[in-house]
Amino acid sequence: MVAGTTEFRRKPDSFREEAYATVSRIRALFVAVIEAACGWEPRAHEIADKFKISRKLGWQIWNVAYDPEPLKGIHLMPTDRGIQSWHKAVAKLGLPDDLQGNVDEASRLFTNLMETHATDRDMLEMLFATCTPQIDNRAEERRRKLAFDGNSFIWGVRASAYLTTLIVHPSQRAGYIDMIRMHGLFGLMRTRPNVRWPFAQAVVYSGDDERFPTRVPLDESDAVAKTGVPLLEDFCSQPLPSVQRREGEHGMLEDELLPGPMGQTGESTVVTGEVARELAPMFKTQPDEDAMFGTGVRTPCETLVYDHLVHRDLFPEAMRELRVYSELISPVSRDERDLLQVSEQIESLGSGLQRLRTAEIPRYMDLLQFALQQVGWRAEDLELYRVRMRYPPMPIAVMLRHELPEAPDWFVSPDV
């Protein structure tokens, strides 16, 4: 061991433990210097004033030393230039040599951790982010925005908003549910020529059982009959975009945008809607069965809005949780190993369609009212849940999961 440094014996997958140990040591070194000069737990501006350094550097030092989540604050570790400035400031105050050495040792510890586990500082910050119990929202959105820009260039398509609305309602068949599914891409543009794009995918999943029911368009029209895509023409851009429906792998239905003009001259809005009757049982048909409702995301977009509307008589005590799965390995993955860590949460919005009004989706109230009128369901019977994501990663599945209630005696399982 070299004097003034700390070494760790590493084992496979030990980054988290080593990171916490190293950062804890760095914080202790920083705190010893700060409180020798400024007293107990000073504010960031007091650190800057006492050491006569910039407010930015004082703020960085404070966060490294005192942020309640150590691996969150460490991303503000001063650069080598900042460390040199602080070292000089500590010396000018006449603090003991060992405290001056604290600043240098902290810098060496940080550098050693980075050189051991990462190619550069940016990668080290990514590693830190995966170890924190809560994701830094701003850092997450910044990286997602970079991915959105890159994917728009690579894949040749982008959208300003991506809408999925599911409305779950009791079926006329006792013990079953019906569901309206509406899907929309707004401000959809191609960024390179000759792009065809699967803009909507649908599969219904409940527990370990995938169901592929017959779907009926919410609105019959010549365009629907011609393309097979359940377009809602009044809510699409005109002239209607060129689209088609085809069946993909695993029973996935894919609605596809055909090649068209690049850039804003080819900008379009595509909205589809259909209803599935007797979609699935509303009760368990197997022990520990869960229900999952959600949407896939495979288009680069600025904002995802997933609205889940459910009749208040269905699943009255359900505890819904958000599950976001990577679909790189499988387009219908529900494997816990594919779970992605995200900062978003489910918003419970109560009842009343007006609560769903959002600037990203033009004429959304008209769209919801139209859909309910087509099937004769009442808006006041619905409870509203929303998941909103800025620059959602792709390909993913954004799912709401909850347990299904036990089946009553009168219910006959479809497997019987």
Phi, psi and omega in degrees: 000132178277139180303137177085003179234165178238134179245153178231138172275118187268151172230163181305139176061031182261011185302315183303311181296317181294321181297313180296320179295316181294313182294322177299320178293317178300316180298318180297319178296316179298313184299320180300319179290313184299311187282340172293329182264325192244353185088189190283123174045065177287166174278166184299317182291333177290325175296314180299317182292317184294317182271356181056050177241173182294153178300323180298314181294320177299321179293320177297314181299316180299315182295318178300319186281324194234357179304133182300333177252104188307315184283353173275316181290332187294340180294348177263015176308127181302151175291173178304321179295319178295319178298317178299319179297317180291321178302315179297321180294321178296319179296319181296329179285349179078024177290156182303155182301324182295328177288324174299321178293335178302318182298314181292321180294319178301318179295319180295319178299316180297315180296318180297318178298318181294314183292334180282321192245350187218157178281335179199179184295322181300318178294322178299320179295325174297317180297318177301317184298326181285347182262351183273144180295331178234133180285142173288112186303317183292318178295320179298313181294323179298316181288322177296324178297320176298318179295320178301313179298315180295316180293325177299321178289314185293312187270343174082024180204152178203159178219151177281324180215148183231116185245132165230127176236123175246131178239114187254131191215148175299141179275163173294334174281118185303133177087006181237167178240150166254161179210132168270135173236122174240141183223137180214142170241125184245140184063039182280123182226146172269139179251004171207161185284163172060036179266127166250143191219126174284099189272349178209136176231148181217131169210144179253133187228132176217114184061229180265012188244123173266132183240140181235077186283166173286133180250144180241130179301144175293332183222122177275136178204170178298322180295322178294315180297324184284318188263336187082354179270128184284061183296142169255091193301323183295343183249002177264162173288156180240141355295158183300137175298153177280120185221165173207160176246139175216161178264125179265200181286157176060029180073012180287129173270131183236123173263127193241132173275127182273163183305147180197189184297148177278160170068198187294333179295338178254013182298140182214163172235128182237122179232130179235157178203138178208162179236138176246125180263146180048050187297313184194160175295149177269000180239167176295137170247354176217155176300142175060029180282136177249158170253142176229128175235138179177202186213148170272152176235115180223019177235129176299124181215157180283321182219131170259130171240112175247113179252132182241111181249127185225138179299136187295342178278351178266135172049052188297335181248019183295136174256098185278140176228147179274131177231123179243118185249136166293139177243028176294323183274319182218140179287353177229036184293133169230026180283130182299337178290343181263006179295138176254142177276122179227159181270345184292156176229163173284131174264123173267116189254006179077226181227164182103112186303331182301336179292345180267357180302133181211143185294335184289337187244100179293143177057033184292321179298319178298320180297313181296315180296321177299313182299315182293323178296324182297331183248354177077028178264154184260131181297325184291349178273357191257139169260143192247134176226146183221144167236123177242131179231133171270130179048060182299142176293167179210146359272135179221166167241126178258112191235143167257123183243140171205161177288151172269148178289159176294144180287136175288170184298329185282345185279132177254120181298142177296344180275351182277000000 
